[in-house]
């Protein structure tokens, strides 16, 4: 059995499928943890959700967390749309993938799945979250500060607040060389968002998957067909 963690798929279905099925050859006995941001920016948000939702039915052990983009799409679909929901290009790609003109038309079963996603997950040796925590808060409040858990970009890590466990997160695109260095030196907190969706950025444009027991990092290049996105 292997335990894999990845994050920030952002509609990059082909890259995700390739690394799971061809590179890693995911087995039903393996565990896969995905730290959020399945939608927006990339070419096939709906396809990523469809793929994730059907994996358990094929016998795979998958646990998914909520990301800020998943929450924003859910809010928009529930009529809580904000002017900041994605860029015009992001919205166009996302809605096009669902075959709808407005987020309120997204089929309910996708919204139900998104709405059931947890914000964090504790493993015996790791804590998983999309963005991070505000370690200045008391431990009980830190773990219920959901806005921060989805959106924080900088924080000072305090392992004592996590019972000495390492923290794995995504959210902020991080150059592949920096992620490789963090894994190689087994840092206490590691960002696994290597900006797969940013296909024009050579220092990003990869999907990072970390195998927890061997602490082995796999970097899958973006293999999506061309789509509209600016350099980051």
N, C-alpha and C positions, 0 to 999 in steps of 0.2 A: 504494500500500500504506500502511495506517495501522497503528500499534501501540497497543493499548489495554490498560490495567491496571485491574482492579477487585478487590474483596475482600469478605469477610464477607457472603456471600449469606444464610446462616442460613434456608434454606427458603423464601425469597421468590422463588419461581419466576416468577410473573407479572410482577413488576417487572423481573427480569433479562431475560426474554424480550422485554418491551416495549422496553427500551433497546437491546438488541442488534438486534432485527428491525425495529422501527419508527423509533426515534430515530436510531440510528447506521447502520442498514442494513448490518450486517456483511457483508463480502465474503470469498470464499475466499482472496483474496490478502492480506487483513489478518491481523494476529497478535493474539491475545487471550491475556492472562496473568491468571490468577485466583489470589489469594494465600491461599486457604484459608478454612476455616469455612463449609462448604457446608450443614451440618446443625445441628440443635438450635435451639430458641427459636421458629422460624417455622413456618408451616403445612404446608410440603411439602418436607421434607428429601429424600425419595425422588425426588420430581419433579425437584429440582435436580440430583441425581446422574444420573438418567436423561438429562436434557437435556445435561449436560456430556459424558456418555459417548458420546452419539450424534453430537455435533457433528463430530468428526473423520471419521466415516463419511459425513457430508454434504459433506466437502471443506474444512472449516474448520480453520484452524491454531490450536490451543488448547493451552496448557500450564498445568497446574494445580499449585499447591503445597499442602503439608499445613498445616492449622491445628490449634490445640489441641482444638477441638471434634471435628474429624475423628478425631484421635488418641484422644480419650476414647470416642467411639462405637466405634472399632475395638477398643480395650482391653476395653470392656464386652462386645462381641460375641465376643471371644476368651476370655471367662471371666476377664478381669483387671479386672472391675468394681470401682470404688471407690465409697464412699458419696457422694463429691462429684460423681459423674457427673450433671450437669445437675440442674435442679430437678424436682419431681414433675410440674409442668405441662409443662416442656420434654420430659421423657421421654415423657409421654403423647402429645404432639403428634408427636414423632419416631417412636415405635413405631407410632402410628396410621397415619402416612404409609406405613409399610412393611407394614401389615396384620398385625403380629405383636404378641405379648404380652410378649416378652422379647427383649433385644438379641441373645442367642445364636441367635435364629431368623431373623435378617436373612440373606437369600440371599447365598451365597458370592461371587458375582461383584461385588457392591458392596464387600465386604471386600477382595477381591483388588485392586480399583481403588484403594481408599483406601491399602492397604498399599504400593502402588507409588509413591505420591506423593513427590516430593523435598521437601526442607526449604528449599531456596534455589535461586536461579537468577541467573546472571551474564549480563547483556547487555553489549554494547560500552560503553554509557554509563550503565547503571543496575545496581544490585543489588536483587533482589527477595527478600523473606522475609515470613513471616507476621507476626511480632511485633517482631523486632529482634535485636540482638547485645549481648553483654557486651564492650564495647570495652576493658575493663580487662585482658582476657585476651590472651595472645600471639595473633597472627593465625591460626596453625594451630589452636589450641584454640578460639578464638572461632568458627570455622567448623564445629566439630564438637560444640559445646555445644548439642545439639538441644533439650533442655528449655527453655533460655533462648530459643532461636529461635522456639519455639512460645508462650512464656508471658510474656516480659518486658514490663513496662508502662512502665518509665522507664529511660532510658539517656542517656549523654552521647555524642553522635555524634562520630566521629573519621574524617574522610574519607580520611586517609592510610592507614587500615587497609583501605580499599576501593579503593585506587589512584586516588583522586580522583573516584570515581563517586558519583552521587546514590543515596540509599537510599529505596526505596518499601516501605511495610509497611501492615499493618492492625492488627487485634486490639483496640485501644482505641477505642471510639466517640468521635468527635471532632465537635464542632459544624460544620455546613456552612460557616459564616462563617469559621471558623479554617482549614479546609481550603482554601477559596477564597483566603484571604490567603497561605497557604503556597505555593500554586501560582502566584499572581500575582507573588510576590516570588522565585520559583524557589529555595526553600530547599533545602539539601543533603539534608535528610531530610524526607519527607512521609508522614503517615498518611492513608490513603485510606478508612478505616473511618468512614463517616458514619452508622452505626447504622441502616441501612435497616429492620431488624426491629423497632425501637422505635417503633411506629406512633403511640403517644400522645405522643411527644416532638417538638414542632415544630422544635426546633433540630437534631434528628437526622432520622430517618424518610426518608432518601434513600440511594440507591445511587450512589456516586461512581465515575465512569470517567474516567481520565486518558489522553488521546492524547499519546504521548510526543514526537513530532516537532514538532507545533504547540504542545505544552504547553497543550492545551485541555481544560478540565474540564467534564464533563457530569454533572448531578445529576438522577437519576431518582427521583421521589417513590414511596413505597410505595403500590402499588395492589392489595395482597392483600385478599381478603375478610376480615372481622373474625376475629380469633383471640385467644386468651387470652395476654396478656403484660402485665406491670406496666410503669409508667413507670420509666425508668432514673433 
